[in-house]
Amino acid sequence: MRLPARVGQAAAEEMLLTGRSLDAEEAKTAGLAFHVNQDPEAAALAWFDREVAGKSSAALACARLWRCGRITSRRPGAGSPKSNSCTWSA
């Protein structure tokens, strides 16, 4: 997702043209962060343990490619007939 789509054109231009940084609360208010935590490292490690650690490397690769727009579907069986992989876009 592009910055103007997330925060609006005016706010995106102001951030990009002035180089102004946002603190954590401003980033959350602008929709650039989901959570603000007093100990971000502990929060990141807890999130990793909860959301990522148990996933297969194939599932993580599929999610990464989907996020950057290189896959068109995440439906099970949409890719190779032999696996529950993703449909690749050219």
ABEGO torsion letter per residue (X at the ends): XBAAAAAEAAAAAAAAAAGBBBBAAAAAAAGABABBBABAAAAAAAAAAAAAAABBAAAAAAAAAAAAGABABABBGABBAABBBBBBBX
